Amino acid sequence: MTQAERRRYLIETLLLERPQYREIAVPADARAQKDLLRALMNVRAPEPIGDAFLAVQDEYLRAERAAEGIVDGERLPSVPGDARLVLWQGDITSLKVDAIVNAANSALLGCFYPLHGCIDNIIHTRSGIQLRLYCNEMMQRQGHAEETGGAKITPAFNLPCRYVLHTVGPIIDGRVTEKNRAQLASCYRSCLELAVENGCKSVAFCCISTGEFHFPADQAAAIAVETVKRFLHADGDKLRVIFDVFKDSDLQIYRKILGVGEC
């Protein structure tokens, strides 16, 4: 199959799963097809799906990943004075590292809003349907929602990293409390502990809780850096940590905290 044929096969298979989707026409435009495929993956419940679909999906996602480009985390320069810390601006799903961190919600099933811009949506989309299925089985065994400040580790499936660390940050509604600060610090510690337990040598953090959960970016960054430094000093001497930012404003915040000059 060509990449276009794979994409059309995946769309048509997902449309046939629900009677209400069967009148939807597959658009001719490649960009529109990609959006439709992503939307169908976003809204799909964690139900079994055939091996043939997964095989084609995996080929499709890995080809897309290769076309977009993979960034080797080992080649990223460290911050001045600490070889274990890295500041990088870019797409966390493109990083070849041992683990990346997903800012998840307490259900840990990914984002169900079609084409939503949150990191939870992007990670689940590019990892593939298997990630939601795996998370669902894991949460069914747990029997309750994930607590704020906790974390879980899963395979990364079609991402270039080995693992995804899913953590639930605090939701801010009003002023930031000491409890909120402690919960956010717990997110970073929980992920670092899981990374070490699973033999990871590198982990990339997103800006946990600063998007849809409204934690002030400057305060969140200060907590992130302080918590990571304390952990590395005590328990993670061989671990390399990447602070991955997406916004220019977050980049400037982390540059100031880490003492990194303009590139």
Buried (B, 14 or more C-beta within 10 A) or exposed (E): EEEEEBBBBBBEBBBEBEEEEEEBEEEEEEEEBBBBBBBBBBBBEBEEBEEEBBEBBBBBBBBBBEEEEBBEBEEBEBBEEEEBBBBBBBBBBBBBBBBBBBBBBBBBBBBBEBEBEBBBBBBBBBBBBBBBBBBBEBBEEEEEEBEBBBBBBBBBBBBBBBBBBBBBBBBBEEEBEEEBBEBBBBBBBBBBBBBBEEEBBBBBBBBBBBBBBBBBBBBBBBBBBEBBBBBBEEEBEEBBBBBBBBEEEBBBBBBEBBEBEEE
